[in-house]
Each structure stands twice: as structure tokens, then as C-alpha cells.
């Protein structure tokens, strides 16, 4: 990508950002860089790296895209995460992550977004590529800067701490983020929420809060309401990534509503990971009826083959949200944004 290259105006989106149908600013609060990189770029770099993703199979059968995109409802979160994670290994150079971040921001602009909060894990990328966390952070920030020289789209970065590396790694992970404090708006925690309760990471969250970072945390996706309680009580998270299983606990919903703790819901992702039984059965309506601030997001738009306007359309057509509900969702999004 050259910062001198012209970029065309975005196509008119079919969802809430469309002319005459706008219900409010279209902002994605929960989008993972690793799950948003373009399939075409992944396959191009896979060919360069002679990675197995570049070949459909020795017998010529199969489609490498199936390793990157969920074709429908999967067996659970791990099968979904395999498709999210598969792409990272071919981005072996710092320049690859600059390109990835630039393309992801340009794609968000083309969706018609008014704002984007983009999260990524420097330590996860290191585990797949060998690049240092510092190199990854600098490369991603350079890509965002390049994209923003081409298009007018506010972007905020969120640094992810990986649960799976254990609580002893949390402060070292945070140290890498804090060395680039000026580049980040917030931190997040992601990974195996059932195996590593949020309370184990409270010291890192306390330190991040002292450094002035905002706080969100994955919870209530692969584990139940107790996971959300943990994130609220011990991490004092302002927002919860997914959090859909909070609908199983009326007392928790009342707490979220009273304290204006916002849920970052992703309908398609939730259905694909089986956090929700289906669009019609998704608890988003229950959460809204109990006054919980709910937002709609993409999570991993490449993996889920979705866009934010599409998520709003699905919310109306399949999840039963009314125009008033969607207007409330847009208000919640604007109020909860870290931008």
C-alpha cells in the first residue's frame, strides 16, 4: 500500500448506515485484527511462504478458504478460533502486519463505518511469527496511520492479554503494551475463559487502569454468568466482550443495567461458536428488555463472513430487534466507545 494511492469512496451500505436508514453512528467496538485480515492477502502471503494454506491438498480437493472462514454453525468456540488463528502464521514480516492493519481499516471504511476499535494480541502474533511484540505493535500502528492518511475514519487500538499463557504472563504482556501507551485506548483479555478465571488477571487490570487505559474483557461466551461476574467484580471492566450468557442470571442483568456495563455482542459469531442456539434464539432481546446496554459488532469479519451493516440487518430480520431496539443499540455504542 502506498499512502499516495487514491482510495475510492465507500459503497453505500445496505444496513443502518444506508441513506435514509441510519439509526445512529455505525461503530464496531469489537473487531479482531487477526480475524479481519483479507482472505486474498492471506492466500497471497501463504504462497510466498509456501505455507499449507496455499494448497488445497495433495489430491487437489478441498478449499483453503475453509480453514479461514466459518461456513456456518461450528462445533464450538475452539473450531471457530482455529479459523481466526490460522491466518496469522503467514504474516511473517513486520511489513505484513502494516499491510494487514492498513487493509483492515480501509475495509472498515468501505463498510460505511463511522468508527473502529481494533484489537489484537502482540504475544499471540509473536507465538505464530517470531516477531517481537514491539515490532508487531509498531507495524500495526504504522498500518493504521497509513490507512488514516487515505480515509477519514477514527480508529482506536485495544491491546489483548492472552489468558491461555497464564496469569504470570499478564504483567509482562501488559508491559509491552504500556511501552507504547500512546498508541492504545484500552486493554482486553481473551482466550480460555473457563480455564483461566478473570480474577487471576486483576493485578494487570489494576495497573492498566492506573496507566489511564480503558477496560474491556471477554466473558460470558464460552463460560456462564459467573465469568461475567468475575470480569465485573475483579477486573472492574467497563465493557464485556460478548457476555451473552449474562441473560441466564437476572441479578447479573440488573447489575449490568444499573452500572451501565456494556456488552459487545456479535450475533453471527455467537451463533457460529454456539454461544447462542441461533439468531432467533439469541438472548440479545432479553438483554435489551432488562435494560442492559447492548452493542452490535462483527468480532472477526473474515472468519464470520460478515460486516457490521449485515449484523444490523440480521438483528432486525432474524433476531427480532425493532427499529427502536436498533436505535438504542446505536446509542449504547456511541456512549460506550473508547474513541
N, C-alpha and C positions, 0 to 999 in steps of 0.2 A: 504494500500500500504506500502510495506517495501522498504526502499531505497536500501536494499541489494538484492532485487529481480532482476534477469536479465530481460532485455527488448529486444524483437526481433527487427531486422532491419525492417524498414518500407516496405510495399509492393510497387511495382512500380506504381506510379500514372498514370492515363490514360490521364491526361491533359498536361498543358505546362511544368510540371516538369518531364515528362517522358523522358527516354533516347532518344536522337535524336530529341525530340520535344521541348526542353527547349527554351523559349524565354527570359529568364531572371530569377532573383531570385523570388521565389514564397513566397510572404509575405502577410499575412492578416492584414490589418490595422484596420479593423472594425469587431471585434468579441466580442459579449457579453457573459460573463461567465454564466449568468443566462439562456441564450438561447442556451448554448453549452453543458450543463451537459448531461450525458448519460441517455437515456430513461430507460435502465436496472437499473441504480443506483437510479433514481427517484422512480421507482416502488418498488425496494427493500426497500428503506427508507420509502416509503408510507405504506408498510406492517408493518414495525417496529412501525410506528407512528399511525397505524390504521386510516390512512387518507383515505378519499373517493376515492382518485386516485387509491388506491389498489384494489378497487372492481369495476367491470364493471357496476354494477347496481343490484338492488334487484331481478330483474327478470332474471338476468344472461345475459341480452342483452347488446350490446354496447362494445366498446373497450376503455380502459382507455388511450391508446396512442392517441386517437383522441383529448383528452384535452391537449396534449403536442406537437403534430405535425400537421402542416397545410397540409391537404390532397390536396390542390390545391388553386385556387384563392378564397379569403375570401371576406367578405362584406366590409372590410376596415381595417385601422390600429388598431382600438381597438380590433377587433376579433383576429388579429394577436398577439397583446400584451397580450391578455388573455392566449394564449398558451405559450408565453415566460415566463410570470409571474407565471403560475400555479405550476411549479416545486419547486420554492424557499421555499414554506411553509414546505416541509418535511425535509429540511436540518436544523434541529433544534439545532444542536450542532456545536460548533466551529470545531471539528474534521471532521464533514461532509463537511465543506467548504474547509478544507485542502484536503480532498479526491477529492472533485469536481474539484478544481483547478489543482491538480496533473493529474487527468484523462483527463481533457480538454487539457492540454499541451501535454500529451502522444498521445492523438488522433490527435492533430495537427501535431506532428512528423510523425505519421503513414500516414497522408495525403501526406507527402512529402514536407511539408512547410520548408522554409529556415529561417523564422522569424515569430513571432506572437506578435501583440499588442492586449492585452486582457483588456477589460474594464468592470467595474462593479460599482454598486452603494451601498456603505455601508449603507446608510439610507434606501434604498428600502429593503435590506435584513433585516435590523432591524425591519422594519414595518411588515415583514412576519414571523419573527422568535423570536423577542425579544432580540436577541444578540446585544451587544453594537457594534457600528461602529469600535471601536478599536479592539475588539475581531475578527470581521469579516476581517478587513484588515490584522491583524497578521496571521489569519488562511489561507487566500488566499495566502499571501506571502510565508508561510511555504509550501503550496502545490506546488507552482511554484518552490521553491528551491528543494523540493524532486524530482520533475519530472526532473529538470535540472541536478540532480546528476545521473540520469539514461540515459538521452539522451542529445545530443548536439543541442539545439535549443534556439536561443536568444529569450527572452520574455520581453516585456515591459508592465507595468501596467498603465492603464488610469483610473482615478477616475471620476465617473459621479456625477454631481449635478442634482437633480430632479427638473424640472420646476414645477411640479404639487404641490409641497409643498409651492410654492410661493416665491417671491424674498426675503422676510425677513428671510427665512431659508438658503439662499445661502451661506452667510458667515459662519454660524455655520457648514454647511456641509463641506465647504472648510477647516475650522479649523481642522476637524477630519482627512482630507487628509494631511494637512500640518504637523500635528504631526508625520506623517510617511513619510515626504517629500522624504527621501532617497529611498523609495520603488516605487515611481511613476515617470513616464516620462511626463505625461500630464493630463489635465482635459478635461471633456466633459460636455455638458448639454443635457439632454434628457427628453422626456415626451411630454406634450401637447403644441406643439409649437404655435398653433393657439390661445390658451387661455392665454399663458404667453410669450409675445414677448421677444426676446433675450436681448433687451436693458435694461430690468429690472434687468438683472444679470451682468451688466457691472462692478459694484464695485468688485464683486467676481473675475471676469476675470482679472481686473487690479491688484488685489492682487496676484493672481496666477502667472501672468506674472512677477511681482516683485520678486516672490519667485523662479523664474527660470523654471517654468513648461511650457511645450509647450501647444498649444491651439487648440482644435477641438470643433465642435458644431453640433448637429443635426439641420438641417434646410432644407427646400425645399422638405420635404417628405409628410407631411400631410397639409402643408400650401404652398402658392405660392412663387414666386420670392422675394416678399417683406421680407419674412422670412430669405432668404439667405442674402439679402442686410443688414438686421438688424444684423445678425451674423458677417458680414464682417465689417460693419461700427462701431458698438458699442462694439462688443467683440474683434474685430481685430483677428478673428480666422484665423489660418494658413491653416486649412483643414475644410471641411464641410462634416458632415455625411449625406450621400445620396445626397441631393442637386439637384435631377434630374429635379425639376421644374424650375431651372435656365434656362433651354432650352426655356422657354416661353418668355425670355427677352433678346434680342440680346445685349443690352447695358451691362447687367449683365454678359453675357458670355464673352464679350470683357474685362470687368474688371477682371474677374477670370483669363482669359488667360494672361493679361498684368502683373498681380501681382502674378502669379503662385500660386493661391489658389486652392488646390487640392480637388476634390470631391471623397468621399469614396462611390462608387456605389456598390449596391448588387442586381444583376439582379433578382434572384428568389424572394427575399424578396420584392422588388419593385413591382413585378407582383402580389404576394400574397396580399399585402396591398393595391393594386390598385393605387399606386403612378405612375405606368406605366400600360398601357392598355394591354400589352402583351410583349413577348420577341421581336417580330419583330417590334413592335411599340415603343419599349423603346428608349428614347431620347439619349442613350449613343453615337450613331453615330453622331448625331447633335452636341453634346457637343465636341466630338473629332475633328470634322471638323472645329469648331470655335476655336480650339487651347486650349480648357480648359484641364488642367491636370486631367485625369480620372484614377481611380484605380478600380480594381475588388476585392470584398470582400464577405464574407458569411453572415455577420450580426448576425444571430442566426442559426448555422448549424443544431442543433437538430430540432428547430421549422420548418425550411425550408427544412429539409431532404436533405441537400446538403453538398458539400465540395468545397474547392477553385479550385482544378483541374476541377471539374464539372462546376463551374461557367465560367471558361475559355472556356471549351468545348461548353457550351450553348451560350456564346458570339459569337463564330465562327459559330456554326451550326444554331442558331435561331435569334440572334441579328444582324447578318450581318457584324461582325468585321473581317477584313482581318488579315493576318499574320503580316503585318506592323502595323496595329492598335494594335494588342496584344503585339507586341514588344514595342510599345510606352507606352502602359499601364504598362508593367513591368518596363520600365524606370521611368515613373512617380511615381510608387510605391516606388522604391528604393530612388528616390530623396526626396520624402515626408515623408519617415518613420522617426518616432521619436526614433528608436532603436539606 
